[in-house]
Amino acid sequence: MANAPQPVWRLVWPVLVEQLLGLAVGFTDKWLAGNLLEGAEPLAAVGLVAYCLSFLPALFAVPAVAVTALVARSVGGGDFAAARRAVAQSLSVAGLLVFGILGGVATVGPAILGGMGLAGGSTALAGRYMAIVVPVLPAMIFLHVGVAALRGAGDMRAGFVSMTVVNMVNAGASFALAVGLAGLPRLGWEGLAWGTAAGYVLGAACVAWFLFHPRAELRPRRVDWRPDLGWLRRILRVGLPAGADAVGNAACHLAFLSIVNRLGDVAAAAHAVAITIESLAFLPGSAFMVAAATLAGQALGAGDPRRAKRSVWQAAWACLGLMTVAGLCFVLAADPLAGWFVGGGQRSDVAPLAARLVRIVACAQPPLAILMVFSGAVRGAGATRVPMLVNFMGLLLLRLPLALWLARESVLLPGGITIAGLGLSVVGAWYAMAADLTFRGAAMLVIFLRGRWARVSV
């Protein structure tokens, strides 16, 4: 039945496993860069590449966030005709969007990479990687919007299968092509990029099957593809704030990375390793965030705000428990994890620094859990402006200025005024990150408790 509530764990586990496989890809890339490729440059470059790849889906957020909210509301109300129309119109918006993104990447992409503060060798490696991956951008956007639609309908398994294909092909092909396994050419650094591109193409093919096979409930009819200004306005009303949020969030993270990169290759490499380790705790947050969006949207579509709030609280408590345990594990296991990534004694200066960063962010795991789950719920309800404002306040007013002051010996302010900084290097930047996550988690908790998000109409 369309209105029947779905258990939280049934929505969570496919996304959690999918995220775990995605993490394995990041582990594979960083392990290969740290153990098979010489020097600190590949390890620093792979950190920049990871940020760039996480930035690209932010450009797809307008149709992706909108289709999740609109499909969830429609399915929750039992209106599959509206759900199909939402899928078709969102994919049409995505198709138009991809042309603008490709033009923008071709025009300003090299300048952005060059402005990120890495040394020339690391920047050149990142540029070679992105030159291979960017041409498969249409497959990426179709994949993300299609999976978002399936998740809005509560079909986590289809998204799980598609993303599993992406991640397994990515990890397997990257490893095989980097080392020349089974007679394949040994491409080294470029092998990582070709593996990523292959994964996205095959994953997009899986999404096409799940959306368009003859018995698919979300398969759009021919009439659904006709341009519809009413649906376009709905997509833009829900999606534009989410798109501004995602792009602004990603841009702020790139600015944060540029602060770290200017501290040297050792700081950049330690940051890249620590971010990958910290993503272990990020997994349950991502899974419960997706579940909260689906649960909130479907319950509100069925006219049951009490069920929406109750379901989101169940997701929040479970996520809080898991991420708190993960934070405790970070405190205990930071050193061996960091040592594994950098190849034992090959880079003795990177591993201890990365372990220290992991211990700093361990303290911020509980507020990060709250931030992710409640942000997902509010977006799933269609109230996308609120998370955007919270993120901008935390990143622009707290994380970035605090990171500059804590990390550098001196900070140049507008007007030519210079103030003394604390000079804590990358450790100071991570203190700023932990403070920002704590602030935003507390802000989203207050917003969720006030309850206005449940009265938003899409």
Protein Blocks (a to p, Z undefined) as FASTA:
>chain_A
ZZlccdfklmmmmmmmmmmmmmmmmmmmmmmmmmmpgcjklmmmmmmmmmmmmmmmmmmm
mmmmmmmmmmmmmmmnopaklmmmmmmmmmmmmmmmmmmmmmmmmmmmmmmmmmnopafk
lmmmmmmmmmmmmmmmmmmmmmmmmmmmmmmnopaklmmmmmmmmmmmmmmmmmmmmnop
ghiacekjmmmmmmmmmmmmmmmmmmmmmmmgmklmklccfklmpccfklmmmmmmmmmm
mmmmmmmmmmmmmmmmmmmmmnojklmmmmmmmmmmmmmmmmmmmmmmmmmmmmmmmmmm
nopaklmmmmmmmmmmmmmmmmmmmmmmmmmmmmmmmmmmnopjllmmlmmmmmmmmmmm
mmmmmmmmmmmmmmmmmmmnopamlmmmmmmmmmmmmmmmmmmmmmpmbdcdehhiacdd
ehlmjmlmmmmmmmmmmmmmmmmmmmmmnommmmccZZ
